[in-house]
Amino acid sequence: MSQYSMIVQWSEEDGLFLVTIPEFSDRVIMPCTHGKTREEAIRHGEEVIEMYLESWEAEGESIPEPRLLKIA
């Protein structure tokens, strides 16, 4: 599993769980994927993270750093 952040939110309008990846927000239209269940949305989110990282690496583009939680 990657170290990237993933926000999963229910959308009443869509009737789906929507996934946003904060580290990718300046490069990818958000939300970037969805699922009928929270588990499905998370699985799709992990697939999207992997897909974008592989694509950016293959194209020689910079890869955003994961945001890590620091507890004081």
C-alpha positions in Angstrom: 0.0 0.0 0.0 1.3 3.5 -0.8 2.0 6.3 1.6 -0.2 8.7 -0.2 -3.3 10.3 1.4 -6.7 9.4 0.3 -9.9 11.1 1.3 -13.1 9.1 0.9 -16.4 11.0 1.1 -20.0 9.9 0.5 -21.8 11.9 -2.2 -25.6 11.9 -1.7 -26.0 13.4 -5.2 -24.0 10.7 -6.9 -24.9 7.8 -4.5 -21.2 6.9 -4.5 -18.1 7.2 -2.3 -15.8 9.7 -4.0 -12.0 9.6 -3.7 -9.7 12.5 -3.6 -5.9 12.2 -3.4 -4.6 15.5 -1.9 -1.0 15.1 -3.2 -2.3 14.9 -6.8 -4.7 17.8 -6.6 -2.6 20.1 -8.7 -2.2 17.6 -11.5 -5.4 15.5 -11.6 -9.1 16.6 -11.7 -10.6 15.6 -8.3 -12.3 13.5 -7.2 -10.3 11.1 -9.2 -12.3 7.9 -8.7 -15.3 6.4 -6.9 -17.0 3.2 -5.6 -20.3 1.9 -4.6 -18.9 0.9 -1.3 -16.1 2.4 0.8 -14.0 -0.6 0.2 -14.4 -0.4 -3.5 -13.6 3.3 -3.5 -10.4 2.7 -1.5 -9.4 -0.1 -3.9 -10.0 2.1 -6.9 -8.1 4.9 -5.2 -5.1 2.6 -4.7 -5.2 1.6 -8.4 -5.4 5.3 -9.5 -2.3 6.1 -7.3 -0.3 3.3 -8.8 -1.4 4.2 -12.4 -0.4 7.8 -12.1 2.9 7.0 -10.4 3.8 4.5 -13.1 2.7 7.0 -15.8 4.7 9.9 -14.4 7.8 7.8 -13.9 7.6 6.5 -17.5 7.2 10.0 -18.8 10.1 11.3 -16.7 7.9 13.7 -14.7 8.4 14.6 -11.1 6.5 12.6 -8.6 4.7 14.3 -5.7 6.0 13.4 -2.3 3.5 11.7 0.1 2.2 13.9 2.9 3.2 12.3 6.1 1.4 12.8 9.4 3.8 14.2 12.1 2.6 13.9 15.6 4.3 16.3 18.0 
